[in-house]
Each structure stands twice: as C-alpha cells, then as structure tokens.
C-alpha cells in the first residue's frame, strides 16, 4: 500500500469517527438476541481490523 493510499484511508476513517459519535457508537439492532450478537460480532471485527490497519 502506498503512503498516499494509506493517508487517504486514514482521512476517510477519521471522518467516520467525529468527536461525538460515529461508527464507534453504531450497532445493529435486531429483536432476536442471538442474531443481534452475531451481526454485531462481524461489525466489531471489521471496526477492529480498520483500527489496527490505520493506527499501527
């Protein structure tokens, strides 16, 4: 990954996490507890992966 691409990804990622809100506070709501946990697990993994890639 080039430095320019990585910097562009960092800017996009930072725009998703404003000081008050953003994807960090986003979760999927489904009335079924097990389904909700399963869906949010995928979201958490994607969020963690993005954080690790852009902040290491």
C-alpha positions as CSV (number, residue, x, y, z in Angstrom):
1,X,0.0,0.0,0.0
2,X,1.4,3.4,-1.0
3,X,1.8,6.2,1.5
4,X,-0.8,8.3,-0.4
5,X,-3.4,5.5,-0.3
6,X,-2.8,4.9,3.4
7,X,-3.1,8.6,4.2
8,X,-6.3,8.8,2.2
9,X,-7.7,5.8,4.1
10,X,-6.7,7.5,7.4
11,X,-8.6,10.6,6.4
12,X,-11.7,8.7,5.5
13,X,-11.5,6.6,8.7
14,X,-11.2,9.8,10.8
15,X,-14.2,11.3,9.1
16,X,-16.2,8.3,10.3
17,X,-15.3,9.0,13.9
18,X,-16.1,12.6,14.8
19,X,-15.6,13.7,18.4
20,X,-19.2,13.0,19.3
21,X,-20.5,9.9,17.6
22,X,-19.6,7.9,14.5
23,X,-19.1,4.2,13.8
24,X,-17.7,3.6,17.3
25,X,-21.2,4.1,18.6
26,X,-23.0,2.3,15.8
27,X,-24.5,-1.1,16.3
28,X,-27.1,-3.3,14.6
29,X,-30.4,-3.8,16.5
30,X,-32.4,-6.9,15.9
31,X,-35.0,-8.1,18.4
32,X,-33.5,-11.6,18.4
33,X,-30.6,-11.5,20.8
34,X,-28.6,-14.3,19.2
35,X,-28.9,-12.8,15.7
36,X,-28.1,-9.4,17.0
37,X,-24.9,-10.7,18.7
38,X,-23.9,-12.5,15.5
39,X,-24.4,-9.4,13.3
40,X,-22.6,-7.1,15.7
41,X,-19.7,-9.5,16.0
42,X,-19.0,-9.1,12.3
43,X,-19.3,-5.3,12.6
44,X,-16.9,-5.3,15.6
45,X,-14.3,-7.4,13.7
46,X,-14.4,-5.0,10.7
47,X,-14.1,-2.0,13.1
48,X,-11.2,-3.6,14.9
49,X,-9.4,-4.5,11.7
50,X,-9.8,-1.0,10.3
51,X,-8.5,0.5,13.6
52,X,-5.5,-1.8,13.7
53,X,-4.6,-1.2,10.0
54,X,-4.8,2.6,10.3
55,X,-3.2,3.0,13.7
56,X,-0.2,0.8,13.7
